[in-house]
Amino acid sequence: MTDQDPPGQTGTVTKAPTRLAPRYRVLVHNDDVTTMEFVVKVLIEVFGLNAERAMKVMAEAHFKNVALVTVLPLEEAEFRVEKAHAMARGAMYPLTFSYEPEG
């Protein structure tokens, strides 16, 4: 017991359980205009995927119309989707990303 502990206290501190920020699934959607090369470029530059993973995600979106890119906290998902959309609009492509709660 220290001089600062109230009488009857042993100095034990209880911690509240740590809560993790909700995570969001970022999805890329297929369209008939955006080139496959541009999609891969965005996946690498904005979402940090390596070239092999970016190719797989792009192919899945192409064949299934949508593919999972990554899972991120909400603010990070919003930021990256906005950045990807800005990059696509700057290149005159309609490339679309969305995000949804995980689980």
N, C-alpha and C positions, 0 to 999 in steps of 0.2 A: 504494500500500500504506500502511496506517495503522500506527501503533505497536502497535495491538491485534491485527492480523492475525498468525496463526501463520506461521512461516517457510514459504515456498513457496506461500502462499495469496495470492490477488489481491483478496480482498474481495468476490468474486461470491457472491451468495446464490441458491440454487435453491429454487424453491417447489414444493410438492406440488400436483398439480392440484386445483382447487376442486371439491368434490362438492356437488351440489345435493340438498336434502332431497327424498325421494320425494314425489310429488304424488298426490292422490286425487281421483277424480271423485265429486262429490256429485250424487245422483239424487233426484228427487221421484217418488213413486208415486201413481197414481190410486186413489181410493176412491169409494164411492157415497154418502158422507155429507158430507164436507167441502165447503163452498161454494167456488165458483170465486173469489169475492171474497176469502175468507179466505186461500186459497192465494196469490193475488197479494199480499196484505198481508204475509204471511210472507216471500215472495221479496224484497219491497222492504225490509222492516224488518230482517230477519235476514241476508240474503245480499247486500244492497246493489244489487240489480238496479233498473234504471229501469223505469218503468211499462210501456213498450212491450215490453221484453225479458221482464218478468215475465208479461205476458199471453201472449206466444209460448210461454214455457216451460210455463205452466199449460195452454194449449191442446194442446201436444204430449203432455203427461202424460195429459190427458183422452182424447185420441184413440188414443194408442199405449200407454197404461198406465204409462209411465215416461218421464222426460225428464232430460237433463243440465242441472243448475243452474249449476255452476261447477267449477273444478279448484283445489284448495288443498293446502297441506302438511297432513300427517295431523293434527296437534294443532288446527289451525284448522278443518279439516273436522269433527273430533269436537266441538269447542266449538259450532260453528254448528248442527250437527245436533241436539245436545242442547238448545240454546236454542230451536230451531224446534219440537222435540217438546214442550218445556215450555209454549211459547206455545199450541200446538194442544191439549194436554191441559187447560190452563187454560180454554180455550174449549169443551171437551168434544167435540173433533174427533179422529178417528183418523188424521189426516194423518201420513204416514210419509216419512221421508227415509232414505237409506242412502249409504254411501260405499264405494268400491272402488279398488284401486290403478290408476293410469293406465297404459295400455299393456297 
